[in-house]
Amino acid sequence: MIKKITGEIWKQMQFSGYKTLTKKYAVSNHGRAASYLTSVDKDGKLLNGSLTSGYRTLNLHVEGGNGTIYLHREIAKLFCSKKSPKTKYVIHINHKKTDNKAKNLKWADLLEVSAHQQKSPEKIAYKERQANRTVGLKLTATQVRAIKTTINNPKRKLTYKQLAEKYGVSEMTLYRIKSGENWGNVK
């Protein structure tokens, strides 16, 4: 028996192979998941699922499928409207991957997902840690200024590969310096 929450609406999930399973599965607009035989109210059992990369999932053994169901995607399919066919991804508005309430989920396209990730408290904290790091760095601030000057010089003769070899770093490091992802605090 599942304890009712005011305003909670349950909808049956319909995923690949769901008809072959003995139990039925449902999600609610409050982010909960349940299994049942006849109805969620009568014989429903709440499911915790497991965490996969921080996201709440259900691992179901279905024929012809991998069986991993991401709850946030199922809840968004059933309770959130899509703006356009390009919105293929589901984001958590408050950046908490386990908060699967329908009001916290939103369909987004790739650009929206990328912009949303940059505003994540975890991402901001990571950037702050990287900017203030002093141990284990291959480059000094002086070298980074020289690299930025060289990269931005329209008459530059060195390729990224040559520049990377000169300073003993990877080409990717140079691209990250150019974009400001690495050493963004050095002008």
Sine and cosine of phi, psi and omega as CSV:
sin_phi,cos_phi,sin_psi,cos_psi,sin_omega,cos_omega
0.00,0.00,0.76,-0.65,-0.03,-1.00
-0.98,-0.19,0.75,-0.66,0.03,-1.00
-0.94,0.34,0.78,-0.63,-0.06,-1.00
-0.97,0.22,0.56,-0.83,0.10,-0.99
-0.89,-0.45,0.71,-0.70,-0.01,-1.00
-0.84,0.54,0.76,-0.65,0.03,-1.00
0.99,0.17,0.07,1.00,-0.03,-1.00
-0.98,0.17,0.73,-0.68,0.02,-1.00
-0.86,-0.50,0.75,-0.67,0.02,-1.00
-0.96,-0.29,0.65,-0.76,0.08,-1.00
-0.71,-0.71,0.63,-0.77,0.00,-1.00
-0.95,0.31,0.69,-0.73,0.07,-1.00
-0.98,0.19,0.61,-0.79,0.04,-1.00
-0.77,-0.64,1.00,-0.06,-0.04,-1.00
-0.89,-0.45,0.13,-0.99,-0.02,-1.00
-0.86,0.51,0.87,-0.50,0.05,-1.00
1.00,0.04,0.14,0.99,-0.06,-1.00
-0.92,0.40,-0.45,0.89,-0.03,-1.00
-0.95,0.31,-0.36,0.93,-0.03,-1.00
-1.00,0.10,-0.19,0.98,-0.03,-1.00
-0.99,0.13,0.53,-0.85,0.01,-1.00
-0.96,0.29,-0.59,0.81,0.03,-1.00
-0.99,-0.11,0.38,-0.92,0.11,-0.99
-0.97,-0.25,0.39,-0.92,-0.04,-1.00
-0.78,-0.62,0.62,-0.78,-0.02,-1.00
-0.66,-0.75,0.40,-0.91,0.11,-0.99
-0.81,-0.59,0.39,-0.92,0.01,-1.00
-0.90,-0.44,0.26,-0.96,0.04,-1.00
-0.94,0.34,-0.13,0.99,0.07,-1.00
-1.00,-0.09,0.13,0.99,0.10,-1.00
1.00,0.10,0.25,0.97,0.00,-1.00
-0.99,-0.15,0.40,-0.91,0.03,-1.00
-0.82,-0.57,0.53,-0.85,-0.01,-1.00
-0.55,-0.84,0.42,-0.91,0.16,-0.99
-0.92,-0.40,0.45,-0.89,-0.01,-1.00
-0.32,-0.95,0.27,-0.96,0.06,-1.00
-0.98,-0.22,-0.75,0.66,-0.03,-1.00
-0.95,-0.31,-0.77,0.64,0.07,-1.00
-0.40,-0.92,0.43,-0.90,-0.02,-1.00
-0.87,0.50,-0.64,0.77,-0.04,-1.00
-0.92,0.39,-0.60,0.80,-0.11,-0.99
-1.00,0.08,-0.81,0.59,-0.09,-1.00
-0.77,-0.64,0.44,0.90,-0.01,-1.00
-0.95,0.31,0.54,-0.84,0.04,-1.00
-0.77,-0.64,0.83,-0.56,0.01,-1.00
-0.91,0.42,0.62,-0.79,0.00,-1.00
-0.88,-0.47,0.71,-0.70,0.08,-1.00
-1.00,0.06,-0.56,0.83,-0.09,-1.00
0.95,0.33,-0.39,-0.92,0.03,-1.00
-0.67,-0.74,0.10,-1.00,0.01,-1.00
-0.97,-0.25,0.76,-0.65,0.09,-1.00
-0.81,-0.59,0.92,-0.39,-0.07,-1.00
0.80,0.60,0.57,0.82,0.04,-1.00
1.00,0.01,-0.18,0.98,-0.02,-1.00
-0.99,-0.11,0.63,-0.78,0.03,-1.00
-0.96,0.29,0.79,-0.62,-0.03,-1.00
-0.74,-0.68,0.35,-0.94,0.18,-0.98
-0.90,-0.44,0.71,-0.70,0.05,-1.00
-0.96,-0.28,0.97,-0.24,-0.03,-1.00
-0.92,-0.40,0.61,-0.79,-0.01,-1.00
-1.00,-0.04,1.00,-0.09,-0.01,-1.00
-0.92,-0.40,0.54,-0.84,0.03,-1.00
-0.95,0.32,0.68,-0.73,0.08,-1.00
0.95,0.30,0.28,0.96,0.02,-1.00
-0.59,-0.80,0.24,-0.97,-0.01,-1.00
-0.99,0.14,-0.29,0.96,0.11,-0.99
1.00,0.08,-0.11,0.99,0.04,-1.00
-1.00,-0.03,0.86,-0.51,-0.03,-1.00
-0.89,-0.45,0.85,-0.53,0.04,-1.00
-0.99,0.10,0.89,-0.46,-0.09,-1.00
-0.88,0.48,-0.63,0.77,-0.03,-1.00
-0.88,0.47,-0.58,0.81,0.02,-1.00
-0.94,0.34,-0.67,0.74,0.00,-1.00
-0.91,0.42,-0.66,0.75,0.02,-1.00
-0.91,0.42,-0.67,0.74,0.03,-1.00
-0.90,0.44,-0.64,0.76,0.02,-1.00
-0.86,0.52,-0.64,0.77,-0.11,-0.99
-1.00,0.00,-0.41,0.91,-0.13,-0.99
-0.83,-0.55,-0.23,0.97,-0.06,-1.00
-0.90,-0.43,0.67,-0.74,-0.01,-1.00
-1.00,0.01,0.55,-0.84,0.03,-1.00
-1.00,-0.03,0.65,-0.76,0.06,-1.00
-0.97,0.23,-0.62,0.78,-0.03,-1.00
-0.41,-0.91,0.22,-0.98,0.03,-1.00
-0.90,0.44,-0.32,0.95,0.00,-1.00
-0.96,0.28,-0.29,0.96,-0.01,-1.00
-0.99,0.13,1.00,-0.04,-0.08,-1.00
-0.97,-0.23,-0.16,0.99,-0.12,-0.99
-0.91,-0.41,0.45,-0.90,0.03,-1.00
-0.90,-0.43,0.79,-0.61,0.04,-1.00
-0.93,-0.38,0.46,-0.89,0.10,-0.99
-1.00,-0.08,0.91,-0.43,-0.09,-1.00
-0.83,0.55,-0.67,0.74,-0.03,-1.00
-1.00,0.02,0.15,0.99,0.04,-1.00
0.93,0.37,0.16,0.99,0.03,-1.00
-0.99,-0.14,0.95,-0.32,-0.11,-0.99
-0.90,0.44,-0.35,0.94,-0.01,-1.00
-1.00,-0.10,-0.07,1.00,0.04,-1.00
-1.00,0.01,1.00,-0.01,-0.11,-0.99
-0.99,-0.15,0.40,0.92,0.08,-1.00
-0.90,0.45,0.62,-0.78,-0.05,-1.00
-0.84,0.55,-0.59,0.80,-0.02,-1.00
-0.94,0.33,-0.23,0.97,0.04,-1.00
-0.99,-0.12,-0.03,1.00,-0.05,-1.00
-0.95,-0.32,0.52,-0.85,-0.01,-1.00
-0.49,-0.87,0.69,-0.72,0.10,-0.99
-0.97,0.26,0.64,-0.77,-0.04,-1.00
-0.55,-0.84,0.39,-0.92,0.11,-0.99
-1.00,-0.03,0.04,-1.00,-0.10,-0.99
-0.87,0.49,-0.63,0.77,0.01,-1.00
-0.91,0.42,-0.67,0.74,0.03,-1.00
-0.90,0.43,-0.64,0.76,0.02,-1.00
-0.88,0.48,-0.73,0.69,-0.02,-1.00
-0.88,0.47,-0.72,0.69,0.01,-1.00
-0.90,0.44,-0.64,0.77,-0.01,-1.00
-0.91,0.42,-0.65,0.76,0.00,-1.00
-0.89,0.45,-0.57,0.82,0.00,-1.00
-0.92,0.40,-0.38,0.92,0.00,-1.00
-1.00,-0.04,0.00,1.00,-0.01,-1.00
-0.90,0.44,0.71,-0.70,0.05,-1.00
-0.83,0.55,-0.58,0.81,0.04,-1.00
-0.91,0.42,-0.67,0.74,0.00,-1.00
-0.92,0.40,-0.67,0.74,0.01,-1.00
-0.89,0.45,-0.69,0.72,0.02,-1.00
-0.90,0.44,-0.63,0.78,0.03,-1.00
-0.89,0.46,-0.72,0.69,0.01,-1.00
-0.88,0.48,-0.63,0.77,0.03,-1.00
-0.89,0.45,-0.71,0.70,0.03,-1.00
-0.88,0.48,-0.68,0.73,-0.02,-1.00
-0.91,0.42,-0.64,0.77,-0.04,-1.00
-0.92,0.39,-0.51,0.86,-0.06,-1.00
-0.99,-0.15,0.10,1.00,-0.03,-1.00
-0.96,0.29,0.65,-0.76,0.02,-1.00
-0.81,-0.59,-0.25,0.97,-0.07,-1.00
-0.97,-0.23,0.64,-0.77,0.11,-0.99
0.98,0.18,0.34,0.94,-0.01,-1.00
-1.00,-0.03,0.63,-0.78,0.02,-1.00
-1.00,0.09,-0.43,0.90,-0.07,-1.00
-0.89,-0.45,0.41,-0.91,0.13,-0.99
-0.98,-0.19,0.23,-0.97,0.02,-1.00
-0.87,0.49,-0.59,0.81,0.02,-1.00
-0.90,0.43,-0.69,0.72,0.03,-1.00
-0.90,0.44,-0.65,0.76,-0.01,-1.00
-0.90,0.44,-0.65,0.76,0.05,-1.00
-0.87,0.49,-0.67,0.74,0.01,-1.00
-0.90,0.43,-0.66,0.75,0.02,-1.00
-0.89,0.45,-0.72,0.70,0.00,-1.00
-0.88,0.47,-0.65,0.76,0.03,-1.00
-0.89,0.46,-0.70,0.71,-0.01,-1.00
-0.90,0.43,-0.72,0.69,-0.03,-1.00
-0.88,0.47,-0.65,0.76,-0.06,-1.00
-0.99,0.13,-0.07,1.00,0.01,-1.00
-0.97,0.22,0.89,-0.46,-0.01,-1.00
-0.90,0.43,-0.35,0.94,-0.01,-1.00
-0.99,-0.17,0.37,0.93,-0.02,-1.00
-0.86,0.51,0.70,-0.72,0.00,-1.00
-0.97,-0.25,-0.35,0.94,-0.01,-1.00
-0.99,0.10,0.67,-0.74,0.10,-0.99
-0.99,0.16,0.21,-0.98,0.05,-1.00
-0.87,0.50,-0.62,0.79,0.00,-1.00
-0.89,0.45,-0.71,0.71,0.01,-1.00
-0.91,0.41,-0.65,0.76,0.01,-1.00
-0.91,0.42,-0.64,0.77,0.03,-1.00
-0.90,0.44,-0.68,0.73,0.02,-1.00
-0.90,0.43,-0.63,0.78,-0.01,-1.00
-0.87,0.50,-0.65,0.76,-0.06,-1.00
-0.98,-0.19,-0.01,1.00,0.06,-1.00
0.94,0.35,0.58,0.81,0.03,-1.00
-0.78,-0.62,0.11,-0.99,0.02,-1.00
-1.00,0.09,0.33,-0.95,0.08,-1.00
-0.88,0.47,-0.59,0.80,0.01,-1.00
-0.87,0.50,-0.61,0.79,0.04,-1.00
-0.87,0.49,-0.66,0.75,0.02,-1.00
-0.90,0.44,-0.67,0.75,0.04,-1.00
-0.90,0.43,-0.59,0.81,0.02,-1.00
-0.95,0.33,-0.56,0.83,0.09,-1.00
-0.92,0.40,-0.69,0.72,-0.01,-1.00
-0.88,0.48,-0.67,0.74,-0.04,-1.00
-0.98,0.22,-0.28,0.96,-0.02,-1.00
1.00,-0.05,-0.01,1.00,0.04,-1.00
-0.91,0.42,-0.66,0.75,0.11,-0.99
-0.94,-0.33,0.65,-0.76,0.06,-1.00
0.85,0.53,0.56,0.83,0.01,-1.00
-0.91,0.43,-0.37,0.93,-0.01,-1.00
-0.99,0.16,-0.21,0.98,0.01,-1.00
-1.00,-0.04,0.81,-0.58,-0.03,-1.00
-0.99,-0.14,0.00,0.00,0.00,0.00
